[in-house]
Every structure is written in structure tokens, then in C-alpha cells.
Amino acid sequence: MDYKVLYRKYRPSDFSNVVGQDYTVKMLKNAIMNDKISHAYLFTGPRGTGKTSTAKIFAKTINCENLVNGEACGKCNSCLNFNSSADIIEIDAASNNGVDDIRELINNVKIAPSEGRYKIYIIDEVHMMTQNAFNALLLTLEEPPAHAIFIMATTNVESVPITILSRCQRFNFKKIALEDIKNRLAFVCQNEGIKITDEALSEVSYLAEGGLRDALSLIDQLSSDGTEITLDKILVNYGSISSVFINKMVEALENNDAMAIVEAIKELENNATDYKVFVKKLIAQLVQKAIKIKNDPYSQKLSYEQIKNLIFDLNDCLNKVNVYISPFVLIQLILLKYINKDELKNQERMPKNEINGESKNKESQVILEQNFGNEIKNSDIQTTTAETFSNDYEEEMIEYLNELKMVRINNCFVNAHKKYLTYFQNKFQEFATSDIKPEIKSLLIDAKIVLASPEIVVMAVSLESTVLLINRKILEIEKSLANILGENIKLIAVSEKDWNEMKEEYIKNLKNGIKYEIIDEDSLNELKPTEENALEEIAKDLFSEEKIEIID
Ligand SMILES: [Zn+2]
């Protein structure tokens, strides 16, 4: 059989067919046309980007007797005999272990070319040469014969001795752009009569990671059974997660579409996808996003900080997976953490096209972010996850916290006095500026102590959404207060609006002789939802602020 693998068959034969290396090609052509060819070139860059092919085209063109616009004519003796020419010496340093072979080849450099103008050495993976071979090469490069040209290629330029580097003209081969690969693949498939869907073309281009050779090898494998190449076929064969899927995930994050995230994670889990592949791909996509945001911060829906934190959380989750929780639950929790809670709630309640409502929410979010920075979303974790996993639980929790608020404020009114108020206002100042968790600090930044008894302190904040966030963490805040200032008191937050109403009612009641009496807080215990502790533990496990290790 004379089947030729695609990447060999479609190896470019002249400069015009080299894909994605326009600058290098232009410079090499100029050198030939201006007759300014140097004795040593080094082509560096990732695998499959066209280094060796370009080296061969360059060699062929240099020796062509009848140049046409900087391209080899393909008709002269030199061109026709190129593949068997004794003047073209190809050395693969990676496979050639005989050090002496290489040395001997290089030592023969003084012998004049048999046919063409130049004797050209193409040394692939030059960094693999031994020290002895490098020494022989270096000697030659110091005083090269006029007819000798060395074209070296490497994927690992760091391993090439500086003494060699300094004697070469260097060209960096870039990873080939996705679009360029896709266009080339489309051309090859059409030419070969290989049926492939557009989605599949995109996916293969994506999987090739900038290397055209890998892309063509993939097409070879996928087309071997003669059936059409579809996205499903690729995913089944390579256990891959499509870039389309990853992009949809990022879009869902940007649009605060919690349901889309939940659905997508379910799909991954049902397909028994490798969660590590998913997390790594998502991180890669988010890194691209972060770079875009740095370039143009105003065009993006997510902030750089958000994406950075999300990347760290995802990376962290790769180390946190254990036998108790499915990795997909962790991933879902993390993703939902970045959903904007206010918008999420409204998505459920109003039609999507209610632009006014949406922009109002954006506005309140801007205020939230101005007041609390990005910490607000980190502290929002329990809120968001609870909401998605169990709406019942969430409703119970809100109800319980509301009751707790009413009871504590009532009880505070019973023994409130201005002297306690002043005392705790001062204490609170101290607390807020002490070394507390940044998350708590940012929550309390806007809080004002408005009422105090010896046992209970009431603080007012401007936004209703913050009230819930603070009261959810009230135990933690109380503990922190006790640790830092030695004050064992109960705290509760209320919105400024509610507080003003309650104050007025209190004054009215006072005038009417209605007295406030202590209500036993324990009577609320049966209202308290039970999932609380479990969820808090999960959240703690997930988002502890350990050192972040970057994955490979
Ligand atoms: Zn020619």
C-alpha cells in the first residue's frame, strides 16, 4: 500500500504553503532574494509548527537555479533532485545516537558541494546533540566554509548552548492560530474527500494545540473507518470535552445562569467525564479570558479578580477531591459561588427580558462591589450553594434568620442603654480595624452599631442583601469578637430601613406604655434548618485559604 499519512502528504513544498508563520517566511524569502544568506539558522518553537518543513523549503530554494519571486522553481536540476541530493544532509539529533556519525558528517563540511551552490545541513532537535558533537559544530560555525549552511531546529531552545545560539540567526515558530489550522484542515479534508462537520473541524483544531502535524494525525486516525467525522466521534475517541462545551460554561458564568451550570455538570457526571480534564480545560479558557480582560476591562462581564479567584479555586479543587464528595459536586459548588446571587434570584422571578429590573440589579451589584470589593462573593458561598441544592432549606434559613433578628432586637430593646451603645461603638471600631478575616472585615465595613444592651448588640447596614450575609455568619463573627476583644455578646444585623421602622415602633409603644419582654431565643431552635452545619463544613473544606499550588 502506498498510503501516505496526511501530514507527510500535505507537508508544504514551497513557502506559500507554510501555514501560520508569515513573518519567518517573509524574512527567509527576503534573505534569498537579496542574496544575504547567513551560515547558520536556528528555528525554534513547539512541535508541529513547521520548523523542519520550512528548513527543507529554505534549503531547496537556496539551491534552486531558477528562482521565481523568492520561491524554488520546482523544474531545475537542483529542485528535481532535491530529495536525493548529496548536498542536503539531514540529521535527526534525537534519533541519531552515534555521536561520531554526526561529528563525521560535520567534519566533511569542507568538501565542496557536488551539484548545487551550497551544502546544507539540516539538524533536527539540535538540543539533543552530545557535548562532543556540539564542539565539532561550534568549530565549524566559527569558520564556516563559504558553501556551508546549517539550519538547526529545536523544540527546546533552552538546552542549546549559548555558544551555538550566538552564532545563529534565530527564527521563532509560533503555535499556529486556531483559525489557520482549521482552514488548512478544511482544505485537506475537502481534497481527500473526508467528510467532517464544522464543529468537528473546530474541535480537532483546538485539540491540536497549535501544531498542524498533530491536527493532521488526528484527522488521519478519525477518518480511518471511512465514516463522517463528527464532534461525538471525537469526544468518544478522545474522552475530550469540547471547546464549545467549555465556552458555554464560561458564558453561563458570565450570564449568572445557575441552571445552565447545574445542567452542564450533570451532563459531565452522566458521561463519566474525567473531571481533571474538564477543570484543566476550563482553567485554560479562563486564563484566556483573564488576558482579554487585562487588555479591555470594560468589554467583559466578569472582572479580572473574579476570574483569578475562580481559577485558584478550581486549581485548589484538584487537590481537594476526596472519597466523600463527588468531584463534580465540588466543581459545581465552586462555579456557583461565582454566580451573582441577586441576579440569580431575579432570574427565577421575572422574565428574562425585563431590562429595567436587570439594570437595577447591576446597579446594586456595583454598589455592593464598591462597598465590599470582591470579598462579598466569597462570603456568599453558603447562600448560593444552598439556594441551588435545596430551595426549601434556603427558605427555612431565611425565615429562621429573620426570626432571630426580630427576637434579638426585641431582647436588646429590653435592656438597651446609651452607655452600652457608646461602649460597643468604641469596641467595634477596635474590632473592625483588628486582624480579622478579610471576608468578615469587608462584610462589616458598612455596619453601624445602633443599639446595645449588656448581652446584645444591633448593627445596621445600608443593604438588605448584606444583612442576610452577615447574619448567616453571625456565629463566626461573635466568636471572632470574643477571641479578639474578650467580649461575649450576641450580635445581629438589620437593614437601615427596617431599623428606622423598628425604632419608630418602639418609640410609639413606649408612649403607649407597651413594655418589651425577653423572648427565649432557644424557642427558635426548631425553626433552624439542619443542613446548616453540614454545608458549612463543606464550604470550609472547600475554600480554606491554603497555599495555592499551580497545576501543570
Ligand atoms: Zn529550481
Boltz pocket constraint, residues with backbone or C-beta under 6 A from the ligand:
constraints:
  - pocket:
      binder: B
      contacts: [[A, 60], [A, 63], [A, 64], [A, 65], [A, 66], [A, 67], [A, 72], [A, 73], [A, 74], [A, 75], [A, 76], [A, 77], [A, 78], [A, 79], [A, 80]]
      max_distance: 6.0
